[in-house]
């Protein structure tokens, strides 16, 4: 390696901005302004902005690396760290599309990990940039995690209201903490110690938020098989605790031994045994579990161990817990239905999921965005004719100040009502005219008791 060199004042100031951007939360309100500052101008879309930033930072690095022998290790102190971070940014954006393609392929494939065909090329690129083999592997894994978090938080949660943007930012912090430097240096393999507690009305999308966190966890890469150790589609386990009778819920959670109770004709693994080292368990409707079950869950959270029903064997749980409830915690506590010590173990990261009426009040365009997303998911098509028809009927038949007590879940069922009950359609100059009974009557019959 050659002699130690230093950045110019201008290069140092610019890379300081780049470093701030790299470690910022992409969903925080001031991050976009910081990106514009790094770019030197505003662009119309995130995609255009990212392309421009990638090119500009690449050119900046080219002007710094005038000699092929120069790398980030050629610098010292703050300069070394700034160039290191900028080099990682450059490599990350050179392969982010390949990661996105892998995510989409993995969603289609399911629980069997897909081959990362670009892995060797990317790892070689990192090593040519003077990162060690171990460092290259770690950053490759980190890149995959970043792309998964972006995909599930950005694409999975619909709407641009301030409350939804706050939710996205909070979910990102649940994965990478408030300062991604801390995550990179100290916490990247210790996030299972941090529980996430989602609160919100029924139908707000707590399950989608939980899935975004659970599927964005760290997963190691196996160079020999050229695959990540497990699929994010299989290492997130969700269980609705309200659907099981008290007599069965412990078995579903912790498993049971054969013969441990009447009807236990075989041994059974519960969700804690099924969850992998890098997986997550989503305990939905946790406010419905009894005090004895809460005590056992508290033990899992504190000691990371549990025993199947009818067994004294101590099993270890290494995954992450995500919990949710649509009930008022204060009411549960006041009525002695929720142990305070259990809540205190969950409350390090409490996230409020906004109601649909709050989102619409803040940003009326949210309704159309959610309808478009739901229509595509239900029909599998992006039909402008169907979308226009559904929006017209909903806007005509439902009052703008409708309360939406069932939130997003209710809206999805309203869309299904439109698709099912408006069966006689004919196109007139590209529009779809649909006649049927008023949607409000259907909604009232369905949702109002």
C-alpha positions in Angstrom: 0.0 0.0 0.0 1.2 3.5 -0.8 1.6 6.4 1.5 -1.3 7.9 3.5 -3.0 10.7 1.7 -5.7 13.2 2.6 -8.9 14.5 1.1 -9.1 18.1 -0.1 -11.4 20.4 1.9 -14.1 20.3 -0.8 -14.0 16.5 -1.1 -14.1 16.1 2.7 -17.1 18.4 3.0 -19.0 16.6 0.2 -18.3 13.1 1.5 -19.5 14.2 5.0 -22.8 14.9 3.4 -22.7 11.6 1.6 -22.0 9.8 4.9 -24.9 11.5 6.6 -27.2 10.4 3.7 -25.9 6.8 3.8 -26.7 6.4 7.5 -30.0 8.3 7.5 -33.5 6.9 7.7 -34.9 7.1 4.1 -38.4 7.7 5.5 -37.5 10.6 7.8 -38.9 14.0 6.5 -35.5 15.7 6.3 -33.7 12.8 4.5 -35.1 13.9 1.1 -33.8 17.5 1.6 -30.4 16.0 2.5 -30.4 13.9 -0.7 -31.2 17.0 -2.7 -28.3 18.8 -1.1 -25.9 15.9 -2.0 -27.3 15.9 -5.6 -27.1 19.7 -5.9 -30.6 19.9 -7.3 -34.1 18.5 -7.0 -35.4 15.7 -9.2 -39.0 14.7 -9.8 -38.9 11.1 -8.6 -36.9 8.9 -6.1 -35.7 6.7 -9.0 -34.3 9.7 -10.9 -32.8 11.1 -7.7 -31.1 7.8 -6.9 -29.7 7.4 -10.4 -28.3 11.0 -10.4 -26.8 10.5 -6.9 -25.1 7.2 -7.9 -23.5 8.8 -10.9 -22.4 11.9 -9.1 -20.8 10.0 -6.2 -19.2 7.6 -8.6 -17.6 10.6 -10.4 -16.5 12.1 -7.1 -14.8 8.8 -6.1 -13.1 8.6 -9.6 -11.6 12.1 -9.0 -10.3 10.9 -5.6 -9.0 7.5 -6.8 -6.6 9.0 -9.4 -4.2 6.1 -8.8 -5.3 2.5 -9.0 -3.3 1.8 -5.9 -5.5 4.2 -3.9 -8.3 2.8 -1.8 -10.2 3.9 1.3 -7.3 2.3 3.3 -4.9 4.9 1.7 -6.5 7.5 4.0 -6.5 7.9 7.8 -8.8 9.2 10.5 -12.0 10.8 9.4 -11.0 10.8 5.7 -10.6 7.0 5.7 -14.1 6.5 7.2 -15.7 9.0 4.7 -14.1 7.3 1.7 -15.0 3.8 3.1 -18.7 4.8 3.4 -18.8 6.4 0.0 -17.2 3.3 -1.6 -19.8 1.1 0.0 -22.5 3.3 -1.2 -21.1 3.1 -4.8 -20.9 -0.7 -4.7 -24.4 -1.1 -3.1 -26.0 0.9 -5.8 -24.1 -1.0 -8.5 -25.9 -4.2 -7.5 -29.2 -3.0 -5.9 -31.3 -4.1 -8.9 -29.9 -7.6 -8.7 -31.0 -7.7 -5.0 -34.4 -6.4 -6.0 -34.7 -9.2 -8.6 -33.7 -11.7 -6.0 -36.4 -10.5 -3.6 -39.1 -10.8 -6.2 -37.8 -14.3 -7.2 -37.8 -15.4 -3.6 -41.3 -14.2 -3.0 -42.4 -16.4 -6.0 -40.2 -19.4 -5.0 -41.2 -19.6 -1.3 -39.3 -21.2 1.5 -36.5 -22.7 -0.6 -33.6 -20.1 -0.7 -32.9 -18.9 -4.3 -29.5 -18.8 -5.8 -27.9 -15.4 -5.7 -26.2 -15.6 -9.1 -24.6 -12.2 -8.8 -23.0 -12.9 -5.4 -19.5 -13.9 -6.5 -19.3 -10.8 -8.8 -20.4 -8.5 -6.0 -18.1 -10.1 -3.4 -15.2 -9.8 -5.8 -16.1 -6.1 -6.3 -16.0 -5.5 -2.6 -12.7 -7.3 -2.2 -11.2 -5.3 -5.1 -12.2 -2.2 -3.2 -9.9 -3.4 -0.4 -12.5 -4.9 1.9 -11.4 -8.2 3.5 -13.2 -11.4 2.6 -15.0 -11.3 6.0 -16.0 -7.7 5.6 -17.2 -8.3 2.0 -19.4 -11.1 3.2 -20.9 -9.0 6.0 -21.6 -6.0 3.7 -23.2 -8.3 1.1 -25.5 -9.6 3.7 -26.2 -6.0 4.9 -27.0 -4.9 1.3 -29.6 -7.6 1.0 -31.2 -6.6 4.3 -31.3 -3.0 3.2 -33.1 -3.8 0.0 -35.6 -6.1 1.8 -36.4 -3.4 4.4 -36.9 -0.9 1.6 -39.1 -3.2 -0.4 -41.4 -4.3 2.3 -41.7 -0.9 4.1 -42.0 1.2 0.9 -44.1 -1.1 -1.3 -46.0 -2.9 1.4 -47.4 0.2 3.2 -49.6 2.3 0.9 -50.3 6.1 1.3 -48.3 9.3 1.7 -50.1 10.8 4.6 -47.8 12.2 7.4 -49.0 9.5 9.8 -48.1 6.8 7.3 -44.6 8.3 6.6 -44.1 8.4 10.4 -45.0 4.7 10.5 -42.5 3.8 7.8 -39.8 5.8 9.5 -40.5 4.0 12.8 -40.5 0.5 11.1 -37.1 1.3 9.6 -35.8 2.2 13.0 -37.1 -1.2 14.3 -34.8 -2.9 11.8 -31.7 -0.6 11.8 -32.1 1.6 14.9 -32.1 5.4 14.8 -28.4 5.5 14.0 -27.4 2.9 11.4 -23.8 3.4 12.4 -24.7 1.7 15.7 -26.4 -1.1 13.8 -23.4 -1.6 11.5 -20.9 -1.7 14.3 -22.6 -3.3 17.3 -26.2 -4.5 16.7 -26.4 -6.1 13.3 -26.6 -9.6 14.9 -28.3 -8.7 18.1 -31.7 -7.3 17.1 -33.5 -10.3 18.5 -33.2 -8.6 21.9 -35.5 -5.8 20.7 -39.2 -6.6 20.7 -41.7 -4.5 18.6 -45.2 -3.8 19.9 -47.7 -2.6 17.4 -50.9 -1.0 18.6 -53.9 0.2 16.6 -57.5 -0.4 15.7 -58.6 -3.6 14.0 -58.0 -3.7 10.3 -55.3 -1.0 10.2 -52.7 -3.2 8.8 -50.7 -4.2 11.9 -49.9 -7.6 10.2 -48.4 -5.9 7.2 -46.3 -3.7 9.4 -45.1 -6.7 11.4 -44.3 -8.6 8.2 -42.2 -5.6 7.0 -40.1 -5.8 10.1 -40.0 -9.6 10.4 -38.9 -10.2 6.7 -36.2 -7.5 6.9 -34.0 -9.2 9.5 -30.4 -10.2 9.1 -29.8 -13.5 7.2 -26.3 -14.9 6.7 -25.0 -15.9 3.3 -23.5 -19.3 2.4 -20.8 -18.9 -0.2 -20.6 -22.7 -0.9 -24.3 -22.9 -1.9 -24.4 -19.4 -3.3 -27.6 -18.9 -1.3 -28.7 -17.1 1.8 -29.1 -19.5 4.7 -32.9 -19.2 4.7 -35.8 -17.5 2.9 -37.4 -14.5 4.4 -40.7 -16.0 3.2 -40.4 -18.8 5.7 -38.7 -17.3 8.7 -41.6 -15.0 9.6 -44.3 -16.8 11.5 -47.5 -15.2 12.5 -50.1 -16.5 14.9 -53.4 -14.9 15.9 -53.7 -15.7 19.6 -57.4 -14.9 19.8 -58.4 -17.8 17.6 -57.2 -20.5 20.0 -59.1 -21.7 23.1 -57.1 -21.3 26.4 -56.6 -25.1 26.5 -54.7 -25.1 23.3 -52.8 -21.8 23.1 -49.8 -23.0 25.2 -49.5 -26.0 22.9 -49.6 -23.8 19.8 -46.9 -21.5 21.3 -44.6 -23.9 23.0 -45.5 -27.3 21.6 -46.3 -30.5 23.6 -45.1 -34.0 24.2 -47.0 -37.0 23.2 -49.5 -38.0 25.9 -49.1 -34.8 27.8 -52.9 -34.3 27.8 -56.0 -36.0 26.4 -55.9 -36.0 22.7 -52.1 -35.4 22.4 -51.5 -38.6 20.3 -48.3 -37.2 18.8 -45.7 -34.7 19.9 -46.2 -31.2 18.4 -43.8 -28.4 17.8 -45.0 -24.9 18.7 -44.1 -21.7 16.9 -41.2 -21.0 19.2 -39.6 -24.2 18.2 -40.4 -23.7 14.5 -38.9 -20.2 14.4 -35.3 -20.1 13.1 -32.3 -18.4 14.6 -32.8 -15.4 12.2 -36.6 -15.5 12.1 -39.4 -13.6 13.8 -42.7 -14.5 15.5 -45.7 -12.2 15.2 -48.0 -12.6 18.2 -51.2 -10.9 17.0 -53.9 -10.0 19.5 -51.6 -10.4 22.4 -54.1 -8.6 24.6 -56.3 -11.6 24.5 -54.0 -14.1 26.3 -54.4 -15.1 29.9 -52.1 -14.1 32.7 -50.5 -17.6 33.0 -49.6 -17.4 29.3 -48.3 -13.9 29.7 -46.0 -15.2 32.5 -44.6 -17.9 30.2 -44.1 -15.4 27.3 -42.3 -13.1 29.7 -40.0 -15.9 30.5 -39.2 -16.4 26.9 -38.5 -12.7 26.4 -36.2 -12.5 29.4 -34.5 -15.9 29.5 -34.9 -16.9 25.9 -36.0 -20.4 26.9 -39.3 -22.4 27.1 -40.5 -25.9 27.7 -43.1 -27.8 25.7 -46.3 -28.8 27.5 -45.7 -32.0 29.5 -41.9 -31.6 29.3 -39.1 -30.3 31.6 -36.7 -29.9 28.7 -35.4 -26.4 28.2 -35.4 -25.2 24.6 -33.7 -22.1 23.4 -35.5 -19.4 21.4 -33.2 -17.2 19.3 -35.6 -15.3 17.1 -37.4 -12.0 17.5 -40.8 -11.2 19.0 -43.3 -8.8 17.3 -46.6 -8.4 19.1 -49.8 -6.5 18.4 -53.1 -5.6 19.9 -56.2 -3.6 19.0 -57.1 -3.1 22.7 -56.3 -0.2 25.0 -53.3 -1.2 27.1 -54.4 1.2 29.9 -57.8 -0.5 30.0 -56.2 -3.9 30.1 -53.9 -2.8 32.9 -56.7 -1.1 34.9 -58.7 -4.4 34.8 -55.7 -6.5 35.7 -55.8 -8.3 32.3 -52.3 -7.4 31.2 -49.3 -7.8 33.5 -47.3 -4.6 33.8 -43.9 -6.4 33.8 -45.0 -8.1 30.6 -45.8 -4.8 29.0 -42.6 -3.2 30.2 -40.7 -6.0 28.5 -42.5 -5.2 25.2 -42.7 -1.4 25.4 -39.1 -0.6 24.3 -40.4 -0.1 20.8 -44.1 0.7 20.7 -45.5 1.7 17.2 -48.9 3.2 16.6 -50.5 2.1 13.3 -52.7 4.9 12.0 -56.4 4.5 11.2 -57.7 4.8 7.7 -59.8 7.9 8.6 -56.7 9.6 10.0 -54.8 8.9 6.8 -57.6 10.1 4.6 -58.1 13.3 6.7 -54.4 14.1 6.3 -54.1 13.1 2.7 -57.4 12.5 0.7 -55.4 10.9 -2.1 -54.8 7.9 0.3 -58.2 6.4 -0.5 -57.5 6.2 -4.3 -54.0 4.8 -3.6 -55.4 2.1 -1.4 -58.2 1.3 -3.8 -55.6 1.0 -6.7 -53.4 -1.3 -4.6 -56.3 -3.5 -3.5 -57.8 -3.8 -6.9 -54.5 -4.9 -8.4 -54.0 -7.4 -5.6 -57.5 -8.8 -5.8 -57.8 -9.0 -9.6 -54.1 -9.5 -10.5 -54.4 -6.7 -13.1 -53.8 -3.0 -13.3 -57.0 -2.2 -15.2 -57.8 1.5 -15.5 -61.4 0.6 -16.4 -62.0 -1.5 -13.2 -60.1 1.0 -11.0 -62.1 4.0 -12.4 -65.4 2.1 -11.9 -64.6 1.1 -8.3 -63.4 4.6 -7.4 -66.5 6.2 -8.9 -68.9 4.0 -7.0 -67.0 4.4 -3.7 -66.8 8.1 -4.0 -70.4 8.4 -5.1 -72.0 6.1 -2.6 -69.8 6.7 0.6 -69.7 10.0 2.4 -66.3 11.7 2.3 -66.4 11.9 6.2 -67.4 8.2 6.5 -65.7 6.8 9.7 -64.4 3.5 8.3 -64.6 1.6 11.6 -63.0 -1.5 10.0 -60.2 0.6 8.4 -58.2 -0.9 5.5 -59.8 -4.4 6.0 -63.2 -2.8 5.6 -62.2 -0.9 2.5 -60.9 -4.1 0.9 -64.3 -5.8 1.6 -66.1 -2.8 0.1 -64.0 -3.2 -3.0 -65.0 -6.9 -3.2 -68.6 -5.8 -2.8 -68.3 -3.6 -5.8 -66.5 -6.2 -7.9 -69.1 -8.9 -7.0 -72.4 -6.9 -7.1 -71.8 -4.7 -10.1 -72.0 -7.5 -12.5 -73.6 -5.8 -15.5 -71.0 -3.7 -17.2 -70.7 -2.0 -20.6 -68.1 0.3 -21.9 -69.0 3.8 -23.1 -66.1 5.7 -24.6 -63.6 3.9 -22.4 -65.6 4.2 -19.2 -67.4 1.4 -17.4 -71.0 2.1 -16.4 -72.2 -0.1 -13.5 -75.6 -0.3 -12.0 -76.5 -1.9 -8.7 -77.9 -1.2 -5.3 -76.1 1.6 -3.3 -72.9 0.5 -1.7 -73.7 2.2 1.6 -76.6 -0.2 2.1 -74.3 -3.2 1.5 -71.8 -1.7 3.9 -74.4 -1.1 6.5 -75.8 -4.6 6.3 -72.3 -6.0 6.5 -70.5 -3.9 9.1 -73.0 -2.0 11.2 -74.5 -4.1 14.1 
